[in-house]
Amino acid sequence: MTPPENQMAALEESNHLIITPEYQMITLEENNQLITTPEFQMETLEENNHSMPAPETQPNKRRKRKSMVWEHFTIETVSAESRRAFCKQCKQSFAYSTGSKVAGTSHLKRHIAKGTCLALLRNQGNHQTPGTPGMNGNGSVSDPPRHHYRSHSSAYISFDSDCCRPEIARMMIVHDYPLHMVEHSGFVTFLKSLEPRLDMVSFNIVQGDCVSSYLREKQNVMKFIEGLPGRVCLTLDVWTSSQSLGYVFITGHFIDGYWKPQRRILNVVMEPNPDSDAALSHAVATCLSDWSLEGKLFSITFNHPVGEPGLQNLRSLLSVKNPLVINGQLILGNCSARTLSNFAKDVLWAGREIIKKVRYSVKYVKTSEFHEQKFLELKQQLQVPSEKDLSLDNQAQWNTTYQMLVAASELKEVFSCLDTSDPNYKEAPSMEDWKRVDIICTYLKPLFDAANFLASRTNPNQKTFFHEVWKMHELYHSITSHGDPFVISLAEIMQEKIDKYLKECILALAIAVVLDPRFRMKLIEFSFVKFYGKEASKYVKIVDDALHELFLEYAALPLPLTPAHAEDGNFENNMKAEEISYNELTDFDAYVETTSQNMKSELEQYLEESLLPRFQEMDVLRWWEENRLQYPVLSKMARDILTMQVSTADPGSVFDTEIKELDEYRSSLRPETVEALVCCEGLASVRVCYRSF
């Protein structure tokens, strides 16, 4: 008979048992620990562990499974050589034995003890009653089970609540969530369920974190803008609010060192009196000061009506510290998207009574399944070839009204037949009305095409928009006489508006066209004959003079180092050596100076070259990048001119008929908070690098 102390020593050696002074035993199994109570209760670990058999146990007899895991698992034979353990709760299977090799129970204990078995957790939460394990007789939670399965890693997970604050601020900015959401009880409860140690933030804290994030990103972008090779063009988008306050959204447009167009919302400036002459100039001055752009501004485009005093204020910002803008003339006071919307509103207003009849007819068909089915049957009987579907318009976007009129006009025969077959259909348009609908659509189509051009391009500039303006001018001036007073009146209105737009914006539109190597000055000379008739030569000279004046201003600036010089670390020493060696050629220098006046400038050489073919779409900006060594001065000038914008609207609001209004929630925030929320996301997306040009 082996003494008890010898048996215990053998168990320690075979099963790696550690006996505490209080007779507690911890069995070490892979990543789990089994702790027994002071009453010397012990769980057997794995069946394949070679425990010492009791004296009365036969060596070849399989001992009884004592581990608590077998309360939750059953063993089933799945094949001749394999048995698996199945969880009684969730029915998931685990490896148990393959041939003579028997797996341990550690993975089974992890499944039960670590909450992996969701079915077990649900049963414990839903079916515990007084007297069952986990509850005492009073219905309160009883002492925890004596056997605990501990994870080595879970006890050492550190958590810093402050690290979550920037992520909460980022979430608010990216998804445009209201900042007060951090104080909503449902949101607080949800976060606490994920991490009880999380210290919840208040509205004031998250507001401050959003502003801090914006300021950090702003510093990074400022460093980038300081190294820009070119200048910055600004667009001003004026919003209103329910408090009659104005908010000027200022977006900067520029070409980076890789000749890629970039745009960033730089400021959102609140203006108490947005209709005053000083409102826009104050907003621009704020932006220039914030971003140190006093010497980098090239052009301004805005969408808000401004009087002559307001224009003079803006011109002073362009010309005083920015000499390269031909005396502040590069101001586009008519946002093209807003201009097109105003043109469309005038056309729709002129035909409002007819449009009201068409809208009623479409509503009559589309709001009743019976009426729509009858309409489709009539269309099929009449064999109308139109493939367009009727749809009601959204009067806040004029393109939907145009599309409604086009579809209805193509189906006018069906509406006429519906008028005679359905006594309930009233106020049907007459044939004369349908003729006027066609006239309205004719006037709206070039506006629709031009607006679609703006909406489909991420960076529409004045070069490409010039062609759209030309088409509108040709159409509206082609109608010289007509018997219908409605058509004559509409033609006069549109001719007056397109002429006014050209007078205010023609210079900015034209100089960009000249820098397209497919057109140069030839297209300006040809189109101005259409625009101005006998006075065309006068306006062509205005464009030519402005180009030469601008070129001379750029030519006076120092050129950047060529790559060969920039890479030479001894550039300064080399220059000194060259000066010494060339001191004897002073007469040659004088000769060059006297003869250089007769040499053609880069601009003149460019204008005299042959036009490039127009057979395919061309990236004009890329062409100037590739030819910057041939035209070192002119390419710098082209880079800035091609940055100018004709529209302040984003693609989603090109067809809007109303001025944008800041929602009530954002209007309630502090101006600096509104600016941070609007600008921060765009600034954080800056991923461009400066390259020497």
ABEGO torsion letter per residue (X at the ends): XBBAAAAAAAAAAAAGBBBBAAGBBBBBBEABBBBBBAAGBBBBBBAABBBBBBAABBAABBBBBABAAAAABBBBBABAABBBBBBAAAGBBBBABBEABBBBAAAAAAAAAAGABAAAAAAAAAABBBGBBGBBAAGBBBBBBABBBBBAAAAABBBBAAAAAAAAAAAAAAAGBBAAAAABAAAAAAAAAABAABBBBBAAAAAAAAAAAAAAAAAAAAAAAAABABBBBBBBBBBBBAAGBBBBBBBBBBBBAAGBBBBBBABBBBBABAABAAAAAAAAAAAAAAAGAAAABABBBBABBBBAAAAAAAAAAAAAABAAAGGGABBBABBAAAAAAAAAAAAAAAAAAAAAAAAAAAAAAAABAAAAAAAAAAAAAAGBABABBBBBBBAABAAAAAAAAAAAAAAAAAAAAAAAABAABBGBBBAAAAAAAAAAAAAAAAAAAAAAAAAABABBBAAAAAAAAAAAAAAAAABABBABAAAAAAAAAAAAAAAAAAAAAAAAAAAAAAABAAAEAAAAAAAAAAAAEAAAAAAAAAAAAAAAAAAAAAAABBBBBBAAAAABAAAAAAAAAAAAAAAAAAAAAAAAAAAAAABBBAAAAAAABBBBBAABBBBAAAAAAAAAAABAAAAAAAAAAAABBABABBAAAAABABBBBBBAAAAABBAAAAAAAAAAAAAAABABBBBBX
